[in-house]
Amino acid sequence: MSALVRLAIPLLTALVLAASLAVVWSKHEARNLFIELQGLNEQRDRLDIEWGQLKLEQSAWATHGRVEQVAREDLKMVIPKAAEVRIVEP
């Protein structure tokens, strides 16, 4: 065997070993990133559900009946009688 072949075989073996380690590392990183992605998707879904619940709650608190109830009970507001209404012209 020539010196070139004796040098090439260990070199190629080292390169194949390095490439296989790179594949294993790459696959490991891909799995870790996928797990992180799944966690983030679950968090997004939980936040979407919470957002929907908050929007429903906000719409319940903002209904005309609720606003009128708070105005009457908490703020002691009443609808003025016709004689109490004044029209101001510009």
N, C-alpha and C positions, 0 to 999 in steps of 0.2 A: 504494500500500500504506500501510496505517496504521502508526503508530509501534509499536503493540502487536504487529503481525505481524512487523515488522522486528526487534523485540526477542525475540519468541517463537521464531523460526526458529533463531538461533544458540544460544539457551538450550536448546531441544529437541535440537539437534545435540550440544551438550555433554553433556546428560543421557544420550543414546543412547550416546555414546562412553564415558562413565563406566560405564554399565551393562555395556557389552561388555567393558571392562577388568576389571570386577568378576567377570564370568562366567569370563574367562580365568584370573584369579587364583584363583578358587574351584576351577576344574577342576585347576589346577596343584597346589593344596594337597591336593585329594582324591587325586590320584595319589601325591603324596609320602606321605600318610597310609596309602594302600593298600600302598605299598612297605614302609613300616615295619611294617604289620600282617603282611605276608607274612614278613618277617624274624623277627618275634616268634613267628609260628606255627611256623616252622622250628626256632627255638630251643626252643619248647615240645615239639615232637616229639622233638628230640634228647635233651632232659631226660627225657621219658617213657621213651625207650628205655634211657637210662642208669639210670633208677630201676628199671626192670624187671630189668636185668642185676644191679644191686646186690641186689635182693630175691632173685634166684636164687642169687647168691653167698652171701648171708646164710643162706638155707635150706640150702645145701650145707655151710656151716661149722657149722651148728647141728644137723646130723643126730645121732642117738643114737650111731651108730658113730664119728663124728668126735669127739664129746665124750668118749666112752670111751677112744678112742685117745690123746687129749691127756692125759686123767687118768692113764693108765697110763705113757705115755712121758715126758711133761714133768713131771708132778707126782708120779710114782712111787707112785701110789695102787693099791691092790689090793682085791679083794673079800675081806672078812673071813671066816674059817672060822666054822662054826656055834659052836664052843666059845669064840670070841672075842667073840661078840655078847652084849651085856648089855641086858636090857629094864628100863627104869626106869619105875616106876609113880608117878603123881602123888600 
